[in-house]
Amino acid sequence: MQKSTANLCAFLIAAITPIVFFPCLGRNDSFTCKFFFMGLVTIFFLFMLIREDIPGARLGLDGTPVKCLALYALLVAVALVLSEDPVMGFLGYTGRLDGYLTLLFYIAIFFMGRACDDPSDLFFKGIALAAAIVSIFVLAETAGYRPYTSVVFKKIRFTAATGTMGNRNFLGTYLATTMPIHFYLAFYRKKYFYYATLLVSASALAVAQARGPWLGLSVGILFYLVRFAKKHDRRFLFLIPVLGVFFFGAIVLMNRAFAIPFLTRFLSIFRDAKAFFLHGFDATKAGSHRVFVWGKSWELVRKSPLIGYGPENMQLAMRQYFYDDVVAEIGRYLNYDKAHNEYLNIAVTSGLPSLAVYLAFVVSSMKDAAKKLARPEIETLLIAVVIYLVQAFFNISVPNTAYIFWLFLGLLSREGMPRAWDTEPCADEEDERT
């Protein structure tokens, strides 16, 4: 029961949260329902901890990642108390519900991962199938079919093809982060059905037109190439062209059938990168005005470097200091409530010391797993985390996507991890030792 309860919580978060999508408390968005579902799973997890159905020793409270996480939560709490609007900072801005309470959910999800023991194929299959369901939803929307949304939601606010994520950037983040799971099941576990889910998810990722996740996935693929080259495994070198043909064939088909400008969107990455490297924050329009937001966010950090402005309070600081600048840049005032860079956003909302502690938390969580890359399961989770960390330079943390990152980080952070996987060294690990 102890093992199955922790694994059940992790499974619910990883496999069910992505497909939770219905009006909640009269709100027609993709955030509220996921927010409440994560809250319910968190309450169940805490209840099982109190009953000791999940031993507290499994949480590894004396580990470095936990100490860093506790300090990070404390620093954010201080920023919250001193913020202009602590209530909004705790509950979150009504548009996204990403306040301190949500951070507490993420922390609980991290501990769910630490409490897990030897995730089975069912855990990974659940993630892959959930991503496939979301992807099929996206492809159906692209083709003009919205039967579920039309019937269930009285007022449709979702004009683009975003599946259950509500925004193409959030959709891209989720699909890119879970992409290694399909590959693990298909390539390592020989579950060939998951090549199909991989291609479906890749097609939906192309539809999403989200450039940050593409960059994150590119780094993940490069990670794989280096790993397989190091192991002299030619299977992967053969598989890449085969998958490439199918993937780019799907892109060509979507370009013709649905007029999706994938190539134009992809090349814009290099155009915006060139503008930023040449002109820095003066290239304000680069990245769909991300560089403009980054510049203003950095100015906010310089004004309050130690404690920031509090969770979800960036929008108040932007309105106070840069209202005229936003109007001059955009032509009207837009409510910039996030820095469009997770790391910069942490610095704005809770200060540079908080960002340093957060980065220490992430690095310490990944350090032990990095020594065990010969294990396909660990390699898969670590690459997924790397993909998320790369795309985080261009996107924001929201309840639609961040939970998967925190769960994977918890799984990777376990002391001596993995427990059961350590009992039988795999052939690849033996090869690396010799």
ZAMARGU-4260 file (C-alpha; in steps of 0.2 Angstrom, whole numbers, plus 5000, padded with zeros to 4 digits):
<rodrens>
0) 5000/5000/5000 | 5014/5012/5004 | 5022/5010/4987 | 5006/5010/4977 | 4999/5025/4986
5) 5014/5037/4982 | 5014/5030/4964 | 4996/5032/4962 | 4997/5051/4967 | 5011/5053/4954
10) 5001/5044/4941 | 4986/5055/4944 | 4997/5071/4942 | 5006/5065/4927 | 4993/5056/4917
15) 4976/5064/4922 | 4980/5082/4925 | 4984/5086/4907 | 4967/5080/4901 | 4957/5088/4914
20) 4947/5101/4904 | 4930/5107/4909 | 4921/5123/4916 | 4925/5125/4934 | 4916/5137/4946
25) 4909/5146/4931 | 4926/5149/4923 | 4928/5144/4905 | 4947/5142/4905 | 4960/5128/4905
30) 4968/5133/4922 | 4955/5132/4935 | 4950/5114/4933 | 4968/5108/4933 | 4972/5119/4948
35) 4958/5111/4958 | 4963/5094/4953 | 4981/5096/4958 | 4974/5103/4975 | 4963/5087/4977
40) 4978/5076/4974 | 4989/5086/4986 | 4976/5084/5000 | 4975/5066/4997 | 4994/5064/4997
45) 4995/5074/5013 | 4981/5064/5021 | 4991/5048/5017 | 5006/5055/5024 | 4997/5059/5040
50) 4990/5042/5041 | 5008/5035/5038 | 5002/5025/5023 | 5017/5035/5015 | 5032/5034/5027
55) 5039/5052/5030 | 5056/5044/5028 | 5053/5042/5009 | 5053/5061/5008 | 5071/5063/5012
60) 5069/5079/5022 | 5087/5080/5026 | 5093/5081/5008 | 5101/5096/5000 | 5087/5098/4987
65) 5074/5099/5001 | 5084/5112/5011 | 5086/5123/4996 | 5067/5121/4992 | 5062/5126/5010
70) 5073/5141/5009 | 5066/5146/4992 | 5048/5144/4999 | 5053/5155/5014 | 5060/5168/5003
75) 5045/5169/4992 | 5034/5169/5007 | 5043/5185/5013 | 5041/5193/4996 | 5022/5188/4997
80) 5020/5196/5014 | 5029/5212/5009 | 5020/5214/4992 | 5007/5227/4988 | 4993/5214/4985
85) 4997/5198/4996 | 4979/5191/4993 | 4982/5191/4974 | 5000/5185/4977 | 4993/5170/4987
90) 4979/5165/4977 | 4986/5170/4960 | 4980/5182/4947 | 4962/5178/4941 | 4968/5174/4923
95) 4980/5160/4928 | 4979/5155/4947 | 4998/5154/4949 | 5001/5162/4966 | 5009/5155/4981
100) 4996/5142/4984 | 5000/5135/4967 | 5018/5134/4972 | 5013/5124/4988 | 5005/5112/4976
105) 5021/5111/4966 | 5031/5107/4981 | 5019/5093/4986 | 5020/5086/4969 | 5039/5087/4970
110) 5038/5076/4986 | 5026/5064/4978 | 5040/5061/4966 | 5052/5058/4980 | 5040/5046/4989
115) 5038/5036/4973 | 5047/5019/4971 | 5052/5012/4954 | 5039/5019/4942 | 5032/5006/4931
120) 5028/5006/4913 | 5010/5010/4917 | 5017/5027/4924 | 5026/5031/4907 | 5012/5024/4897
125) 4999/5035/4906 | 5010/5051/4902 | 5012/5046/4883 | 4993/5042/4881 | 4988/5058/4890
130) 5000/5068/4878 | 4992/5058/4863 | 4974/5063/4868 | 4979/5081/4870 | 4988/5080/4853
135) 4973/5072/4844 | 4962/5086/4852 | 4974/5099/4844 | 4974/5090/4827 | 4955/5089/4827
140) 4954/5107/4831 | 4966/5111/4817 | 4954/5102/4805 | 4939/5112/4812 | 4931/5099/4823
145) 4927/5105/4841 | 4913/5094/4847 | 4919/5093/4865 | 4922/5111/4867 | 4906/5116/4858
150) 4895/5105/4869 | 4904/5107/4886 | 4909/5125/4886 | 4894/5137/4885 | 4906/5151/4880
155) 4920/5146/4869 | 4936/5157/4872 | 4948/5145/4863 | 4950/5151/4845 | 4967/5143/4842
160) 4971/5124/4841 | 4977/5122/4859 | 4969/5106/4865 | 4967/5106/4884 | 4980/5119/4887
165) 4972/5135/4882 | 4987/5143/4874 | 4999/5137/4861 | 5015/5141/4871 | 5008/5131/4886
170) 5003/5117/4874 | 5021/5117/4866 | 5029/5116/4883 | 5019/5101/4888 | 5021/5092/4872
175) 5040/5095/4871 | 5043/5090/4889 | 5034/5074/4887 | 5041/5069/4870 | 5056/5059/4878
180) 5043/5048/4886 | 5036/5042/4870 | 5054/5038/4864 | 5058/5029/4880 | 5043/5017/4878
185) 5045/5014/4859 | 5064/5013/4858 | 5070/5006/4875 | 5054/4996/4880 | 5050/4990/4863
190) 5032/4996/4864 | 5031/5000/4846 | 5014/5008/4847 | 5022/5023/4855 | 5031/5028/4839
195) 5013/5032/4833 | 5010/5043/4849 | 5027/5051/4846 | 5022/5056/4829 | 5005/5062/4834
200) 5013/5073/4848 | 5026/5079/4836 | 5013/5084/4823 | 5003/5093/4837 | 5019/5102/4843
205) 5022/5108/4825 | 5004/5115/4825 | 5007/5124/4841 | 5019/5136/4833 | 5028/5138/4849
210) 5046/5142/4847 | 5053/5141/4864 | 5047/5123/4866 | 5055/5119/4849 | 5072/5125/4855
215) 5070/5115/4871 | 5066/5099/4861 | 5081/5103/4850 | 5092/5103/4865 | 5084/5087/4870
220) 5088/5079/4853 | 5106/5085/4854 | 5107/5077/4871 | 5102/5060/4864 | 5114/5062/4849
225) 5128/5065/4861 | 5123/5050/4872 | 5121/5038/4858 | 5137/5043/4850 | 5146/5041/4866
230) 5139/5023/4868 | 5142/5020/4849 | 5124/5014/4847 | 5120/5014/4829 | 5102/5010/4831
235) 5098/5028/4835 | 5108/5035/4820 | 5097/5024/4809 | 5081/5029/4818 | 5083/5048/4817
240) 5082/5048/4797 | 5066/5037/4798 | 5058/5048/4811 | 5063/5063/4802 | 5055/5058/4786
245) 5038/5055/4795 | 5039/5071/4805 | 5044/5082/4791 | 5031/5073/4779 | 5018/5077/4792
250) 5023/5095/4792 | 5022/5097/4773 | 5005/5089/4774 | 4999/5101/4787 | 5006/5116/4777
255) 4996/5110/4762 | 4980/5105/4771 | 4979/5118/4785 | 4991/5132/4778 | 5002/5131/4794
260) 5017/5142/4791 | 5029/5130/4801 | 5045/5134/4791 | 5042/5153/4792 | 5039/5152/4811
265) 5054/5141/4813 | 5066/5153/4804 | 5060/5167/4814 | 5069/5160/4829 | 5086/5164/4820
270) 5080/5181/4814 | 5075/5186/4832 | 5091/5179/4840 | 5101/5189/4828 | 5092/5205/4832
275) 5094/5202/4851 | 5113/5198/4850 | 5116/5213/4839 | 5105/5226/4848 | 5101/5218/4865
280) 5086/5225/4874 | 5084/5238/4861 | 5078/5224/4849 | 5061/5226/4858 | 5050/5218/4845
285) 5061/5202/4845 | 5052/5186/4852 | 5035/5194/4849 | 5040/5208/4861 | 5048/5196/4873
290) 5064/5206/4873 | 5054/5222/4877 | 5047/5213/4892 | 5064/5206/4897 | 5071/5223/4897
295) 5057/5231/4908 | 5058/5216/4920 | 5077/5218/4922 | 5074/5236/4927 | 5061/5230/4940
300) 5074/5218/4947 | 5087/5233/4948 | 5074/5243/4958 | 5070/5229/4970 | 5084/5216/4969
305) 5082/5208/4986 | 5064/5204/4989 | 5056/5208/4972 | 5038/5213/4971 | 5029/5197/4977
310) 5021/5183/4968 | 5009/5188/4954 | 5012/5207/4958 | 5023/5210/4943 | 5008/5218/4934
315) 5006/5231/4948 | 5024/5236/4946 | 5024/5237/4927 | 5008/5248/4928 | 5016/5259/4941
320) 5033/5261/4932 | 5031/5257/4914 | 5013/5261/4909 | 5018/5274/4896 | 5032/5263/4889
325) 5020/5249/4886 | 5008/5260/4877 | 5022/5268/4866 | 5029/5250/4862 | 5012/5241/4859
330) 5000/5255/4854 | 4989/5251/4869 | 4992/5245/4887 | 4994/5227/4889 | 4994/5219/4906
335) 5011/5211/4907 | 5009/5200/4923 | 5024/5189/4919 | 5042/5191/4913 | 5040/5178/4899
340) 5056/5170/4906 | 5054/5159/4922 | 5070/5164/4929 | 5069/5182/4927 | 5051/5181/4933
345) 5057/5173/4950 | 5070/5188/4951 | 5056/5200/4948 | 5043/5193/4960 | 5055/5187/4975
350) 5072/5194/4972 | 5089/5188/4966 | 5093/5178/4981 | 5077/5168/4979 | 5082/5165/4961
355) 5100/5159/4966 | 5092/5147/4979 | 5079/5141/4966 | 5093/5137/4954 | 5103/5128/4968
360) 5087/5118/4971 | 5086/5112/4953 | 5104/5108/4951 | 5105/5098/4967 | 5089/5089/4962
365) 5097/5084/4946 | 5115/5080/4952 | 5112/5062/4958 | 5103/5057/4943 | 5116/5064/4931
370) 5128/5050/4938 | 5116/5037/4932 | 5112/5041/4914 | 5115/5023/4909 | 5098/5019/4915
375) 5086/5023/4901 | 5072/5028/4914 | 5083/5041/4922 | 5090/5047/4905 | 5072/5050/4899
380) 5067/5060/4915 | 5083/5070/4915 | 5081/5075/4896 | 5063/5080/4899 | 5068/5091/4913
385) 5082/5099/4903 | 5069/5102/4889 | 5058/5111/4901 | 5072/5121/4908 | 5078/5127/4891
390) 5060/5132/4885 | 5058/5141/4902 | 5070/5155/4896 | 5055/5160/4884 | 5039/5155/4893
395) 5030/5156/4909 | 5026/5144/4923 | 5008/5140/4924 | 4997/5126/4932 | 4994/5119/4914
400) 5012/5113/4913 | 5024/5116/4928 | 5017/5101/4938 | 5025/5089/4926 | 5042/5097/4928
405) 5041/5097/4947 | 5036/5079/4947 | 5050/5073/4936 | 5062/5084/4947 | 5056/5075/4962
410) 5058/5058/4954 | 5076/5062/4949 | 5080/5070/4966 | 5078/5054/4977 | 5094/5050/4987
415) 5103/5035/4980 | 5090/5035/4966 | 5083/5024/4959 | 5079/5012/4973 | 5073/4996/4963
420) 5083/5000/4947 | 5099/4999/4957 | 5097/4981/4960 | 5101/4974/4943 | 5114/4984/4933
425) 5109/4986/4915 | 5121/4981/4900 | 5124/4999/4895 | 5129/5003/4913 | 5142/4989/4913
430) 5149/4995/4896 | 5152/5012/4903 | 5161/5006/4918 | 5174/4996/4907
</rodrens>
